[in-house]
């Protein structure tokens, strides 16, 4: 991965971690989730949770992902318990 790709990945990582409750934060997290999905780093079921939460700026998608039993790898990457 080159410097430009590294910068893009870092920017998307910051966006997927946008704090809850900020205006448009759900949409920012969803857009970043789409980036990771396209790179094969997130499964479709996990992406769907981000889509559902995209209009709910205060809704944390991670507990929902865990409740659905999806995205174990993603939860670990995010530092969120998969159990």
N, C-alpha and C positions, 0 to 999 in steps of 0.2 A: 504494500500500500504506500503510495507516495504522499508527500506533504499536503497536497490539496485534498486528497481523500481522507487523510488523518484529520484535517481541519473540519471537513464536512461531518465526519463521524463524531467528532467532539461537539460540534454545534448541535447535531441531532440528539446526542446524549443529554446535553443541557436542556433541550426542549422537552424530551420525554420525561425529564425530572422537574418540569416547571411546577412551582408550588401550587398546591390546591387553593382554590378560591380567587385567584387572580382572573380578571376579565380575560376571556378567550383562552384560558389555560387548557381547558379540555380539548379545544380544537388544536392547539399547539402540540399537546401530547399525542393526539391522534395522528397528526401529520408526521411527527417524528416516528411514531410506531409504524406507520406505512413504510418509512425509509428502512427500518430494521426488518420488516416483513419482506420487502423486496430483496434485501440482502440475504435472506434465508436465515435470519437470526431470531425470528419470531414465527410462531405457527398461526394459522388462520383463525383459530378459535380465540387466541389471545388478542389478535388484532380486532376481532369483532367486539370484544369487551371495550377496547379503547374507542371504537366507533360509537358504541352505545353511550359511553360516558362523554363523548365529545361536546355535547351541548350542556353538560352538567359540570361546570367549572370546579365545584366543590366536592365532586365524587371521586374517590380514590379507586382506580380500576384494579389495583393489586389484590385487595381482599375478594373482589368478585372473581378474578381469575382463579384464585386459590379455591373459592367455594365451588367453582365449576370443575375443579380438578384439571385445569388446563395450564399450559405454560410453565411447567415445573422449572425448566432451564431458565426461562425468562425471570421468574420470581427469584431464583438464586442469583442471577446476574444483577438484579435490582436490590439485592440485599434483603429480600422479604422472605420470610419463612414459608416454605411450600407446604408445611404441615399445619 
